[in-house]
Amino acid sequence: MKNTISERVFDFLKNYPPFNLLTAKKIAEIASEVKIIYLEKGKILFNQNDTNHEHFYIVRNGGVSMYKNSENDKILIDICDAGDIFGLRPLISKENYLLDAIANEESIVYGIPIAIFEAVSEKSLKINKYLLTSFASTSFDPYTSEQNNNIFTDYIAKDNLSDSNLQSINYTKRPLKCTIKSTIKEAAIKMSAQKIGCIVVVDDACVPIGIITNSDIKNKIATGLFSIETSVKEIMSFPVITQPKNLTVLDAQLQMIKHRVGHVCITVDGTSNSKLIGILTNHDVLASLGNNPTVILKEIKRAKRTREIREIRIKANLLLKSYLEQNIPLSHISKIISEVNDGVTIRVIELSLKKMETPPPVKFTWLALGSQGRKEQLLYTDQDNALIFEDTAQEKYQETKAYFLKLAGHITKSLHKIGYEYCPAEMMASNPEWCLSISEWKNQFNDWIMNIDEKAILLSSIFFDFNAIYGDVNMSKKLTKSIFESLDNKNLLCTFLAKEAVASPSPLGFFKQFLVENNGDHKDSFNIKKRALMPLINAARLLVLSNNISEINNTAQRFEKLAEIEPQNKELYQSCSYAFKALLKFKTKQGILHNDSGRIIQLESLSKEEKLKLKRCFKPIREIQEVLSVRYNLANLR
């Protein structure tokens, strides 16, 4: 007789990583031993500092929130949905839990027996990489120090087993070393003379027993904790991590993230009991990777032509795809891709300035607007930008403006060649309306705030999310200050922005069905940008403006800041932040899948699980719209 429960578990696990990397036979073996756990809302699966369980977990239905306990509060780190794995610490590091796992709603969780999983996975490189990345993504502690953050950044490179990932990595074959009898002063002199950031401590047989880095000297000697004449034994890190000389790029990445180190010793047989023959550093790993954010940014800075930048920017799309496949948190993805987008814009401006016959006549600032201004532009989108130039004498004004319009024309043309389409509404710095002096910009924003009409509302939704990319940042700060002074004088704009934020109904109809487009080219399709993302973007913008919060443009970060200053709505704002990141991630995945913006979704192409995940993100939209309706008394304005 068939075990129907085991079969259902099997049918679920086969669709999600890392189980989908196993054979059907091995998945069935795991499924037969899975522990099925029902959790009511608020039920705790494990607490911070609990001893590790014999299982790690995957969400079957519902959601599990991961919290980090601080002195006075709980910090929401992540919410795990159907298919998300968590509680990996017993599998990866054999340590006590560092987070609380609490059911966000009624949920079913599968407990995966660690012993059985380890037996059937057979140390698969793909599985190990996925698990280590998931562990780093959902753990709190990898982001608590600069070193671990750098390791993680180095690690999240293109997620495939390409030839370059499987090639042996180049390492330093003549490592700097000293004996256990050496003093710190002697070791430091050697490091300084060779201009090398680490030295390996070896015994008489040249077997590595410890390592000292610049950080050790800075933190332990410069602070006065130890004397410069102290033995190296007192400050060295030990035991060292060792590997054989045929170590691959992928293996090197795994070792560094797993052991949270920046250096690996290469020995004759790969063990800690054999002779030291080399040292591998983070820099070596970086040099072996062509599709890494650090490498990409350096290539952008060195690019001489627009065509080169376009080719480099394509690498960032591959990087984005790999991040999504590895389930890297969207906050990290957004930061990295935003740095790439800003880097592209900066380099384009630098090259465009070289095309001009003379230097700029006055200082100027290039502003990114819309999604780039909010640091939410993950895929190629239309350009939205503007330019501020310093006030000039009236007789010089037309000449000055003509200069910056010509410059802006070069910039927008180059961005178009790279892949950023021209804005259909011409909201670009090459349009004379959006290339203005600082005084003109102040007057323009003041006019939108004081003389409200449909155009003002539309333009406010784009221009209030500006971010200075290049030039004199002080001018953008002056503009921000002027905007908030105008808002203090007349807050009627906030009421109209509130009406705009609640204008789009909840993405779900009365019977919980998706509200689709009724006509046009996208009839019967779901517009995730209009129905789901924009209500959250508009609500966050309105609330930070009304609370006089400046210089926070990102929607998720705006909600997180609001959670701090309005504790009575903390849970709602945190839910909005999470929902926005989940929706943006979903849109981005759809865009990569269909090679478009991801804005329009064909519902029939989604699985039941994907539809459920989407619906879970819609609840905060309805709730935040209700808050706005009450706060701005919108019922009496209709």
Secondary structure by P-SEA (a helix, b strand, c coil): ccaaaaaaaaaaaaaccccccccaaaaaaaaaabbbbbbcccccccccccccccbbbbbcccbbbbbbbcccbbbbccccccccccccccccccccccbbbbccccbbbbbccaaaaaaaacccaaaaaaaaaaaaaacccccccaaaaaaaaacccccccccccccccccccccccccccccaaaaaaaaaaacccbbbbbcccccccccccaaaaaaccccccccccccccccccccbbbbcccccaaaaaaaaaaccccbbbbcccccccccccccccaaaaaaaccccaaaaaaaaaacccaaaaaaaaaaaaaaaaaaaaacccaaaaaaaaaaaaaaaaaaaaaaaaaaccccccbbbbbbbcccccccccccccccccccccccccccaaaaaaaaaaaaaaaaaaaaaaacccccccccccccccccccaaaaaaaaaaaaacccaaaaaaaacccccccccccaaaaaaaaaaaaaaaaacaaaaaaaaaaaacccccccccccccccccccccccccccccccaaaaaaaaaaaaaacccccccaaaaaaaaaaacccaaaaaaaaaaaaaaaaaaaaaaaaaacccccccccccccaaaaaaaaaaaaaaaaaaaaaaaaacccccc
